[in-house]
């Protein structure tokens, strides 16, 4: 293998595939990156056996070939080089990668490409096309609500449903539920429902800001793998097998109190209360009081730490229905408020022991349900 490419392009490519490099593994070769030449371009691949990422960059290929080298060492070395042309060649004995850039020269010992795990391929299946900005918003609004613990594997994933020209993404961890509904760029040929690991979507979300072309999603007929094809990047992931909870049944269909408040003020008051909640079991309390005769209502947000003190913030709010009280985990509250965008948010409640529902006002694309905390009022 002999080629040359630009340091900036190689650096970006290594950062991209680096998201799939295994960190802790019983198979050391998965801590490597595979470099190979393909159709006049340099191809870089990495896999942790759950996710595989491949990307291509332009270069001047003089001799075809393939080699796998430690990803971390190669990435850190290339990142430290000046933004100039890098000349890359593979040596047979020892099996290594030789890199030259400006006045820098390095040799990185490698392994035969044949020892690298075979990368999965998704050739046929049900394709769907998504707008990268819409997909990024959907990922941002649901991925944090997936479970982290592996005790219920299906909850560590995100349920993806494709039907007609619509898609739905839902995540739940037993204490909260996030559901985002969006539009596909083209209708799908048949309905599809799969569970994609939340880690996959988290990594995909980091790649989307640089994308301006539609993202293609392809699910295998057996629903065991899914491919996400971006410009010059492909990500293949294993899918989670199992039955995801019927999340539509978890969304309350009615409420006793609906509180509408400006999102920036709400977020500021919640962040202020979280300072005290941090030392008080992480609980933030809400008291909603309707206004009299058309006057604005009042939303009181408070938190207390028994030995340290307490705080109270008050916001004007449009309150429909009865006066109400409810308490939430400060962590869950802040995480949902931070992904709602701008404008106003509606909080729908029924009782102190029933779930609260957050929705952006003027939009039907997002619903977030949070279980309350039980407190003494």
N, C-alpha and C positions, 0 to 999 in steps of 0.2 A: 504494500500500500504506500502510495506516495502522492501527496497533494498539498495545496496551499489554500488558505482561506483568511478572512479578516478576523482579528482578535475579537472585535465587538460582536460579530455574528456567532463565533464559537462560544464566547462567554455567555450570551443570551441562551443559546441552545443547551449548554450544560446546566444553566439555572432551571430551564424548563424540564428537562428529563430528571434532574436531581430530585424533583418532588416524588419520584417513584423509586428512588434508590433505597434499599432496605437499610435500616439503622441497626436494629438488634435482630440477628438472624442466625439460624443454625446452618445456613447455606451461604458461606462467605462470598461466593461468586456473585450473589445478588447485591453486593456492595460495590460492584463494578459498573461501568458504563460500556456499552458495546458500540464501537465505531466501525462503520463499513461504508463502502462506496456503492451508490445505486443511481443509475441513469444520470451520470454526470454530476451528482450531488453527494455531499457527505451526510450520512444517516447516523443519528445517535439514538440509542435505545437504552431503557432501564426498566427494571421490574422488581417489585417486592413480592411477587407471586399473587398479589391481590389486584394490583394496578400495574399496567404496562404503558409507558409513554414513549412515543417515537416522534422525532422531529427531524427536519431536513434543512440544510443550509447550502447555499451556493459555494462553489469552490472550483479551483482548477485541478482536475484529476489527471495525474500523469500515469498512475498505476493502480489498478483495482486491488482490493484486499479488505480484510476485516481483522479486528483485534479488540480484546476487552481489557481495560485497565481500571485500577481503583478510581472511583468517581470523585471522592473527596480530594485526593491529591491532585488529580488533573484539574478539577474545578478551581481550587485555590491557586494553583500555579498560573493558569490562564487568566484568572481574574487580576493577578498582580502584574501582568505584562502590559507594555505600552500598546496603544491602539494602532497597531501596524499589522502587516501581513505575517502570518505564522506558517512556516513550512513544516509539514508533518510527514514522517516516514516511519515505516515499521521495519524493525530488524529481526532477522531469523534467529540468531544466536548471540546474545540471549534474546528471547522473545520480548521485545520492548517497543515502546513508542518514542521516537526521537522528535523533539520539538525545537524549532529555532525561530526566534523573533527578535529583530533588532540585534542587540548584543547579548541576548540571553539564549542559553542552550540548556536543555534538560533531557534526561532519559528516564522514562517511567516503565518499570518492568510490568509486563502484561501476561495474559493467558490466551490460549487459542480460542477463537470465536466459537468453535464447536462445543466448548465446555459451558458456554452461557446457556441458561434455560431457554428452551424454544419459546418464542413470543407467540401468544394466541392470535388468531386471525378471525375476524368477523366479516364474512363475505356476503352472506345473504340474510335477510330478515325484514322486519317491518321498519322502513325508514321514516324519520320525522325531521322537519326542518324548523329550527327555532331562531328567533332574533337574538343575537348575543347580549344586547342590553336587557331585553326582557328576561332572558335566562339568568343573567347575573342578579337581577332584582329578586327573582324567585328564589334563587339559592340563598341570597343574603337573608331573606325573610323566613326561611324554614330550617336551614342547616343547623343553627345553634340549638334548636329544640329537640334534636335527636339525642337518644340516650348515649352515654359514654361507656357505662358498664356493660359487660358482655353477658350478663345473666339472662337477658332476653334478646337474642341476636337480631330479631326482626326490628326491634326498636332502635338499633344502632344504624338503621337504614332510613331512607326516604322513599315513601311510596310514590311512584310516578304512574299516572294514568293518562293515556292518550286516547282521545275519542273525537272523531270528526276533526274539526279545526281547533280543538281546545286541549289544553293540558292542565293537569292538577298535580301539585306536589304537596305531600303532607308528611309531617314529622311529629313524633310524640315520645315522651320519656316517662309517662306515667303521672306526671305532675302538670304538664302543659301540652298543648296541641297547637301547631301552626299549619295553616292551610293556605296555599296560594294558587289562584286560578288564572291562567293566561291563555293567549291565543297562539296557535301554530301558524307558520307562514303558509303552509299547505295542508289540506286535510290528509289524515292518514287512511290507508286502505282498509284497516280493520282496527278495532279497539285493542289496546295493549295495557297491561298492568304488571309492573315489576317493582322490586325493592332494590334500590341502588344504595350501596354503602355511603353514609354521610361523608366519610373521609374522601371518597371519590369526588363528590360534589364540592367539597371544600377546596381540593386541589384544582378542579376545573374552574371554580370561581376566580382563582388567582390568575388563570390564563386568559380570561375573557376580556379584561380591559384593553388588551392589544388587538382584539378581534373586531373587524368591521364587516366580515362576511357571515352569512348564515351558518349556524352550527348544525351539523347533521348528526342525529342520534339513530343508531341501528341496533335493534335487539334481535338476538338469534332466535330461531324458531323454538328451540328448547328452553328459552328464557334463562339461560345459564350465564350469558355474557352480554355486555352492551359495549358498543363503540361510540365514542364522541369524536367526530372529525372536524377539526378547525383548520384554519389556513396554516399549512406546513406543520401541523401537529396532529397526532392521533393518540387518543387515550382509550385503552380497553380495560374494562373492569369486570371482575366476577360479580354476579348478582347474588343477593341473599335469598335463600329459599325459606319459605314459611308463609304463615297467614298473618297479614298485617291487621290490626284492630279496625273494626268498622268505625272510622273516625267521624262520619257524618252523624252517628248516634250520640257522639260526645259533645256536640255543639248545642247548647241550649236554644230552644226555638222561641222562647219568650223571656221577658224580663219585667221586673217591678219598677226598676229605676234606670234611666238612661242619662248619663252625664257626658256632655260635650265640652271639651276644653281645648285651648290652643296648645299645640304640641311643644313648642319651645319652652313655654312657661311650665307646662306639666313636667317636662324632662328636667328642668332646673330645680323644681321643687322636690322631685324624686331623688335627684342626686344629692341635694342638701340633706334630705331625711336619711339617705343611705349612710351618711357619715356617722350618725347616731345609731342607726340600725346595725351597723357593723359590730358594735359591742352590745347589742341587745337582741340576740338570736336572729338577726337579719330580717326583722319584721317592720314593715311600713303600714300604718293604719290610715284608712280613708273614712271620712264622714261627709256625706252628701246632704246638703240642706237646700230644698227648693226655695226660690225667691217668692215673695208675696206680690200679688197684683202686677205681674209683668216685670218685676225687678229681677236682676240676675240672681241666680242661685250661688251657693258657696260650696267649694270643695276644700275641705281641710285635710292636709297631709301631715302626718306626725310620726315621730319615732322616739323611742326612749331607751336609754341604757341605764339600768337600775342604779348603778353606783356612780355614773358619770354625768348624767343629765338628760335633757330631752329637748326636742325642737318642734315647732309648729309652723307650717306654711299655709297660707290661704290663697285660693284662686277664684276669680269670678268664673262661673260655669253656667251653661244652659242645662237645666235639670228637669227632665220629664218624669213624672211619677212621684213616688213616695220618698221621704227621707230614708237614708240607708247608711249602713256601716259595713266595712269589709277590710280585711288585712291581707297583704301579699308579701311574698319573699322579695326582698330588695333586689336580689340577683335576677329573678325572673322578670320583675317589673322593668328594670333598667334595660335588660336585653331586648324586650319587645319594643319599648319606646324608641330605642336607638335605631331600629330598622324601619320605622313607619314613614320616614321621609319628612315632609313639612305639612303645614296646614293644621287641621283639627283632628282630634281622635275622640271616638265615642267609647265610653266604658259602660257596659250593660251588666247590671247585677240583679239578683233576685233575693238573696238572703246572705248573712255573714258566713254561712256554711255551704253555699252553692258556688259553682265556678263563675268567674268573671270573664266577660268577653270584650276584647279590644278590637276595634275596627277603625280604619281610616275613614273619615267623613267624606262623602262624595265618591267613594270607590267601593266596588263589590269584589275586588280581586283578592283581598286578604282578610283572614279571620284568625284570631289568636285567643285561645281559651287557657285560663290559668286557674289552678285549684287554689282556694284561699288558705290562709294560715288561721289556726284556731287560737284566739286570744281572749283574755278577760277584759271586758270593756268597763 
